[in-house]
Amino acid sequence: MALSQDRRTQAVERWGDMVYRLALARTASVPDAEDVFQEVFLRYFRHEDRFQSDEYRKAWFIRCTVNRCKSLLASPWRRRTVPLEAAAEIGVEDDYREVYAAVLSLPAKYRAVIHLHYFEDLSVAEMAETLELPEGTVKSQLSRGRALLRDMLKEAEL
């Protein structure tokens, strides 16, 4: 069953920021994040009638976004250079721009867990399930990512 235009707009308004920020955190590229955003919502619109609750819908959006980012990053056609300054300017409140720019400069494995924990409020168990990693790995990546981020922010005096 096709979604009405109003329901599609509501879905993008409700879940769009989360999908975009996660895609941006995973890819560190505005154009790549926009591509992932479009792909995730195209998939959602095709299968929206399968979702029973907002909790399941949120988990699906996160999982689908992570999977699309993995596919994009594994693609041999992916561009390897990314202007982080441009990525830090979009989708983040002014108060957090410098911090988010520091998060985007972290290595990818730390960037994802930091983003999911602080910006999407996921627990370690939820992150482990979403990223398909053991909880111990998520905990160590979160700890190491925090340490790197702390050092970066101290150097920048934020």
ZAGUSE-546883 format. One record per residue: x, y, z of N, C-alpha, C, O, CB in turn. Coordinates in steps of 0.2 Angstrom, whole numbers, padded with zeros to 4 digits, always signed. Glycine has a CB too. Example, Ala and Ser with C-alpha at 12.3 -4.5 7.8 and 13.67 -1.06 7.14 Angstrom:
<pts>
+0066-0028+0039+0062-0022+0039+0066-0016+0039+0071-0017+0042+0057-0022+0045
+0064-0011+0035+0068-0005+0036+0064+0000+0039+0067+0006+0040+0070-0003+0029
</pts>
This chain:
<pts>
+0004-0006+0000+0000+0000+0000+0004+0006+0000+0009+0007+0004-0005+0000+0006
+0003+0011-0004+0007+0017-0005+0005+0022+0000+0000+0022+0002+0006+0020-0012
+0010+0025+0003+0009+0030+0008+0007+0037+0005+0009+0038-0001+0016+0032+0012
+0003+0040+0008+0001+0047+0006+0006+0052+0007+0011+0050+0010-0006+0050+0010
+0006+0057+0003+0012+0062+0003+0012+0065+0010+0018+0066+0013+0010+0068-0002
+0007+0066+0014+0007+0069+0021+0011+0064+0025+0015+0066+0030+0000+0070+0023
+0009+0057+0025+0012+0052+0029+0020+0052+0027+0024+0051+0032+0009+0045+0028
+0022+0053+0021+0029+0053+0019+0032+0059+0022+0038+0058+0025+0030+0053+0012
+0029+0064+0022+0032+0071+0025+0033+0070+0032+0038+0072+0035+0028+0077+0023
+0028+0067+0036+0028+0066+0043+0034+0061+0045+0037+0063+0050+0021+0063+0045
+0035+0056+0041+0040+0051+0042+0047+0055+0042+0051+0054+0046+0040+0045+0037
+0048+0059+0036+0054+0062+0035+0055+0067+0041+0061+0068+0044+0054+0066+0028
+0050+0071+0043+0051+0076+0048+0052+0072+0055+0056+0075+0059+0044+0080+0049
+0049+0066+0056+0050+0063+0063+0057+0060+0063+0060+0060+0068+0045+0058+0063
+0059+0056+0058+0065+0052+0058+0071+0055+0054+0077+0052+0055+0064+0045+0056
+0070+0060+0050+0075+0062+0045+0081+0065+0049+0087+0063+0046+0072+0068+0041
+0081+0069+0054+0087+0071+0057+0091+0066+0060+0097+0066+0059+0085+0076+0063
+0088+0061+0063+0092+0055+0066+0095+0052+0060+0101+0050+0061+0087+0051+0070
+0092+0050+0055+0095+0046+0049+0101+0050+0047+0106+0048+0045+0090+0045+0044
+0100+0057+0045+0105+0061+0042+0111+0062+0047+0117+0061+0045+0102+0068+0041
+0110+0063+0053+0115+0064+0058+0120+0057+0058+0126+0058+0059+0113+0066+0065
+0116+0052+0059+0120+0045+0059+0124+0044+0053+0129+0042+0053+0115+0039+0061
+0120+0045+0047+0124+0044+0041+0130+0049+0040+0135+0047+0038+0119+0046+0035
+0129+0055+0042+0135+0060+0042+0140+0058+0047+0146+0058+0045+0132+0067+0044
+0138+0055+0053+0144+0053+0058+0147+0047+0055+0153+0046+0056+0140+0051+0064
+0144+0042+0051+0147+0036+0048+0151+0038+0042+0156+0035+0041+0142+0031+0047
+0149+0042+0038+0152+0044+0032+0157+0050+0032+0162+0050+0028+0147+0045+0026
+0156+0054+0036+0159+0061+0037+0159+0065+0030+0164+0068+0029+0167+0059+0039
+0154+0064+0027+0153+0067+0020+0146+0069+0019+0142+0065+0020+0156+0063+0014
+0145+0076+0018+0138+0078+0017+0135+0075+0011+0129+0072+0011+0138+0086+0016
+0138+0074+0005+0135+0071-0001+0134+0064+0000+0128+0061-0002+0140+0072-0007
+0138+0060+0004+0137+0053+0005+0131+0052+0010+0127+0048+0010+0143+0050+0008
+0131+0057+0015+0126+0056+0020+0119+0058+0017+0114+0054+0018+0127+0062+0026
+0119+0062+0012+0113+0064+0008+0110+0058+0004+0105+0056+0004+0113+0070+0004
+0115+0054+0001+0114+0048-0003+0111+0043+0002+0106+0040+0000+0120+0046-0006
+0114+0042+0007+0112+0037+0012+0105+0038+0014+0100+0034+0015+0116+0036+0018
+0103+0045+0016+0097+0047+0018+0092+0045+0013+0086+0043+0015+0097+0055+0019
+0093+0047+0007+0088+0045+0002+0087+0038+0001+0081+0036+0000+0091+0048-0005
+0092+0034+0001+0091+0027+0000+0087+0024+0006+0083+0020+0005+0098+0023+0000
+0089+0026+0012+0085+0024+0018+0078+0025+0018+0073+0021+0019+0088+0027+0025
+0076+0031+0016+0069+0033+0015+0065+0030+0009+0059+0028+0010+0068+0041+0015
+0069+0029+0004+0066+0025-0002+0064+0018+0001+0059+0015-0001+0070+0025-0008
+0068+0015+0004+0067+0008+0007+0061+0008+0012+0057+0004+0012+0073+0005+0010
+0061+0013+0016+0056+0014+0021+0049+0015+0018+0044+0012+0020+0057+0020+0026
+0049+0019+0013+0042+0020+0009+0040+0014+0006+0034+0013+0005+0043+0026+0004
+0044+0010+0004+0042+0003+0001+0039-0002+0006+0035-0006+0004+0048+0000-0003
+0041-0001+0012+0039-0006+0017+0036-0003+0023+0036-0007+0028+0046-0010+0019
+0034+0003+0023+0031+0006+0029+0026+0002+0033+0025+0002+0039+0029+0013+0027
+0022-0002+0029+0016-0005+0032+0018-0011+0036+0014-0014+0040+0012-0008+0026
+0025-0013+0036+0027-0018+0040+0029-0016+0048+0029-0021+0052+0034-0021+0037
+0029-0010+0049+0031-0008+0056+0025-0007+0060+0020-0004+0059+0035-0001+0055
+0026-0010+0066+0021-0010+0071+0021-0005+0076+0016-0002+0079+0021-0017+0075
+0027-0002+0078+0028+0003+0083+0034+0008+0081+0038+0006+0077+0029-0001+0090
+0034+0013+0085+0039+0018+0084+0046+0016+0086+0051+0017+0083+0038+0025+0088
+0046+0011+0092+0052+0009+0094+0055+0004+0089+0061+0004+0088+0051+0004+0101
+0051+0000+0086+0054-0004+0080+0056+0000+0074+0061-0002+0071+0048-0010+0078
+0052+0005+0073+0053+0009+0067+0060+0013+0068+0064+0013+0064+0048+0015+0066
+0062+0015+0074+0068+0019+0076+0074+0014+0075+0079+0015+0072+0068+0021+0083
+0073+0008+0078+0078+0002+0077+0079+0001+0070+0085+0000+0068+0076-0004+0081
+0074+0000+0066+0075-0001+0059+0079+0005+0055+0083+0003+0051+0068-0002+0055
+0077+0011+0057+0080+0017+0053+0088+0017+0055+0092+0018+0051+0077+0023+0056
+0089+0015+0061+0096+0015+0063+0100+0009+0060+0105+0010+0057+0097+0014+0071
+0097+0003+0060+0100-0002+0057+0101-0001+0049+0106-0003+0047+0096-0009+0058
+0096+0001+0046+0096+0002+0039+0101+0007+0037+0105+0007+0032+0089+0004+0036
+0101+0013+0041+0106+0018+0040+0113+0015+0040+0118+0017+0036+0105+0024+0045
+0115+0012+0046+0121+0009+0047+0123+0004+0041+0129+0004+0038+0122+0005+0054
+0118+0000+0039+0120-0005+0033+0121-0001+0027+0126-0003+0023+0114-0009+0032
+0117+0004+0025+0118+0008+0019+0125+0011+0019+0129+0012+0014+0113+0013+0018
+0127+0014+0025+0134+0017+0026+0139+0012+0025+0144+0013+0021+0134+0020+0033
+0138+0006+0028+0143+0001+0027+0144-0001+0019+0150-0002+0017+0141-0006+0030
+0138-0001+0016+0139-0003+0009+0142+0003+0005+0146+0001+0000+0131-0004+0006
+0140+0009+0006+0144+0015+0003+0151+0015+0004+0155+0016+0000+0140+0021+0006
+0153+0014+0011+0160+0014+0012+0164+0008+0009+0170+0009+0008+0161+0014+0020
+0161+0003+0008+0164-0003+0005+0164-0002-0003+0168-0006-0006+0161-0009+0007
+0161+0002-0006+0160+0003-0013+0167+0005-0016+0170+0010-0013+0155+0008-0015
+0169+0002-0021+0176+0004-0024+0175+0011-0027+0181+0014-0029+0178-0001-0029
+0169+0014-0029+0169+0020-0032+0168+0026-0027+0168+0032-0029+0162+0020-0036
+0169+0024-0020+0168+0030-0015+0174+0034-0015+0180+0032-0016+0167+0027-0008
+0172+0041-0015+0178+0046-0015+0181+0045-0008+0177+0045-0003+0175+0053-0016
+0187+0046-0007+0191+0045-0001+0192+0052+0002+0194+0052+0008+0197+0042-0002
+0192+0057-0001+0193+0064+0002+0186+0067+0004+0182+0067+0000+0197+0068-0002
+0186+0070+0010+0180+0073+0013+0182+0080+0016+0186+0080+0021+0177+0068+0018
+0178+0085+0015+0179+0091+0018+0175+0091+0025+0169+0092+0025+0177+0097+0014
+0179+0090+0030+0175+0089+0037+0172+0096+0039+0167+0096+0042+0180+0087+0042
+0175+0102+0037+0172+0108+0038+0165+0109+0036+0160+0111+0039+0176+0114+0035
+0164+0106+0030+0157+0107+0027+0152+0102+0031+0146+0104+0032+0157+0105+0019
+0155+0096+0033+0150+0091+0036+0148+0094+0043+0143+0093+0045+0154+0085+0037
+0153+0098+0046+0151+0100+0053+0146+0106+0053+0143+0108+0058+0158+0103+0056
+0145+0109+0047+0141+0115+0047+0133+0113+0046+0129+0117+0047+0142+0119+0041
+0132+0107+0044+0125+0105+0043+0122+0100+0048+0126+0095+0050+0124+0102+0036
+0116+0101+0050+0112+0096+0054+0114+0096+0062+0112+0092+0065+0114+0089+0052
+0118+0101+0064+0120+0101+0071+0119+0108+0074+0120+0113+0070+0127+0099+0072
+0116+0109+0080+0115+0115+0083+0121+0119+0084+0127+0116+0084+0111+0114+0089
+0121+0126+0083+0127+0130+0084+0131+0129+0090+0137+0129+0090+0125+0137+0084
+0128+0127+0096+0131+0126+0102+0136+0120+0102+0141+0119+0105+0126+0125+0108
+0134+0115+0097+0138+0109+0097+0142+0108+0091+0145+0103+0090+0133+0103+0097
+0143+0113+0086+0146+0113+0080+0154+0111+0081+0156+0106+0078+0146+0119+0076
+0157+0114+0086+0164+0112+0086+0165+0105+0089+0170+0102+0087+0167+0117+0091
+0161+0103+0094+0161+0097+0097+0160+0092+0091+0163+0086+0091+0156+0096+0103
+0154+0093+0087+0153+0088+0082+0158+0088+0077+0159+0082+0074+0146+0090+0079
+0161+0093+0075+0167+0093+0071+0173+0089+0073+0176+0085+0070+0170+0100+0069
+0174+0089+0080+0179+0085+0083+0177+0077+0083+0181+0073+0081+0180+0087+0091
+0170+0076+0084+0168+0069+0083+0169+0067+0076+0171+0061+0075+0160+0069+0085
+0167+0071+0071+0168+0069+0064+0176+0067+0062+0177+0064+0058+0166+0074+0059
+0180+0070+0066+0187+0069+0065+0190+0063+0068+0196+0061+0067+0191+0075+0067
+0186+0060+0072+0188+0053+0075+0188+0048+0070+0185+0048+0065+0183+0051+0081
+0192+0043+0071+0192+0037+0066+0185+0034+0066+0181+0034+0071+0197+0031+0069
+0183+0031+0061+0176+0029+0060+0173+0024+0065+0167+0025+0067+0175+0025+0053
+0177+0020+0068+0175+0015+0073+0173+0019+0079+0168+0016+0083+0180+0009+0074
+0176+0024+0081+0175+0028+0087+0169+0033+0085+0165+0034+0090+0181+0032+0089
+0169+0036+0080+0164+0041+0078+0157+0038+0078+0153+0041+0081+0165+0043+0070
+0156+0032+0076+0149+0029+0076+0147+0028+0083+0141+0030+0085+0149+0022+0072
+0151+0025+0088+0149+0024+0094+0148+0030+0098+0143+0031+0102+0153+0019+0098
+0152+0035+0097+0151+0041+0101+0145+0045+0098+0141+0047+0102+0157+0046+0099
+0143+0045+0092+0137+0048+0089+0131+0044+0092+0126+0047+0094+0137+0047+0082
+0131+0038+0092+0125+0034+0094+0124+0035+0101+0118+0035+0103+0126+0026+0092
+0129+0035+0105+0128+0036+0112+0126+0043+0114+0121+0044+0118+0135+0034+0116
+0129+0048+0112+0128+0055+0114+0122+0059+0110+0119+0063+0113+0134+0059+0114
+0122+0057+0104+0117+0061+0100+0110+0057+0099+0105+0060+0097+0120+0062+0093
+0111+0050+0099+0105+0046+0098+0102+0043+0105+0097+0039+0105+0106+0041+0093
+0106+0044+0110+0105+0041+0117+0104+0033+0117+0099+0031+0120+0098+0044+0119
+0108+0030+0113+0107+0022+0113+0112+0020+0119+0117+0022+0120+0109+0019+0107
+0110+0014+0122+0114+0011+0127+0119+0007+0124+0119+0006+0118+0109+0006+0132
+0124+0004+0128+0129+0000+0125+0126-0006+0122+0128-0008+0116+0134-0002+0131
+0121-0009+0125+0118-0015+0122+0114-0014+0115+0115-0018+0111+0112-0018+0127
+0111-0008+0115+0108-0006+0109+0113-0005+0103+0112-0007+0098+0103+0000+0110
+0118-0002+0105+0123+0000+0100+0126-0007+0098+0128-0008+0092+0129+0004+0103
+0128-0011+0102+0131-0018+0100+0126-0022+0095+0128-0024+0091+0132-0022+0107
+0120-0022+0097+0115-0025+0092+0115-0021+0086+0115-0025+0080+0108-0025+0096
+0114-0015+0086+0114-0011+0080+0120-0011+0075+0119-0012+0069+0113-0003+0081
+0126-0011+0078+0132-0011+0075+0134-0019+0073+0139-0020+0070+0137-0007+0078
+0131-0023+0076+0133-0030+0076+0140-0032+0078+0144-0035+0075+0132-0033+0068
+0141-0029+0084+0147-0030+0088+0146-0033+0095+0141-0032+0098+0151-0023+0088
+0151-0036+0098+0150-0038+0105+0150-0032+0109+0153-0027+0108+0156-0043+0107
+0146-0032+0115+0146-0027+0119+0153-0024+0122+0154-0018+0123+0141-0029+0125
+0157-0029+0123+0164-0027+0125+0168-0023+0120+0171-0018+0122+0168-0033+0127
+0167-0024+0114+0170-0020+0109+0167-0013+0109+0171-0008+0108+0169-0024+0102
+0160-0013+0109+0157-0006+0110+0160-0002+0116+0161+0004+0115+0149-0007+0110
+0160-0006+0121+0162-0002+0127+0170+0000+0126+0171+0006+0128+0162-0007+0133
+0174-0004+0124+0181-0001+0123+0181+0004+0117+0185+0009+0118+0185-0007+0121
+0177+0004+0112+0177+0009+0107+0175+0015+0110+0177+0021+0108+0173+0007+0101
+0170+0015+0114+0167+0021+0117+0172+0024+0122+0172+0030+0122+0160+0019+0121
+0175+0020+0126+0180+0022+0130+0186+0026+0127+0188+0031+0128+0183+0017+0135
+0189+0022+0122+0194+0025+0118+0192+0031+0114+0196+0036+0113+0197+0020+0113
+0186+0031+0111+0183+0037+0107+0183+0043+0112+0184+0049+0110+0177+0035+0104
+0180+0042+0118+0179+0047+0123+0186+0050+0125+0187+0056+0125+0176+0045+0129
+0191+0046+0126+0198+0048+0127+0201+0053+0122+0204+0058+0123+0203+0042+0129
+0200+0050+0115+0203+0054+0110+0199+0061+0109+0202+0066+0108+0202+0050+0103
+0192+0060+0110+0188+0067+0110+0190+0071+0115+0191+0077+0114+0181+0065+0110
+0191+0069+0121+0193+0073+0127+0200+0077+0125+0200+0083+0126+0194+0069+0133
+0205+0073+0123+0211+0076+0121+0210+0081+0115+0213+0086+0116+0216+0070+0118
+0206+0080+0110+0205+0085+0105+0202+0091+0108+0204+0097+0106+0201+0082+0099
+0197+0090+0112+0193+0096+0115+0198+0100+0119+0197+0106+0120+0187+0094+0118
+0202+0097+0123+0207+0100+0127+0212+0104+0123+0213+0110+0125+0211+0095+0132
+0214+0101+0118+0219+0105+0113+0215+0111+0110+0218+0116+0109+0221+0100+0108
+0209+0110+0109+0205+0116+0106+0202+0121+0111+0199+0126+0109+0200+0113+0101
+0203+0119+0117+0200+0123+0123+0193+0124+0122+0191+0129+0123+0204+0129+0123
+0189+0118+0121+0182+0119+0121+0179+0116+0127+0173+0116+0128+0179+0115+0115
</pts>
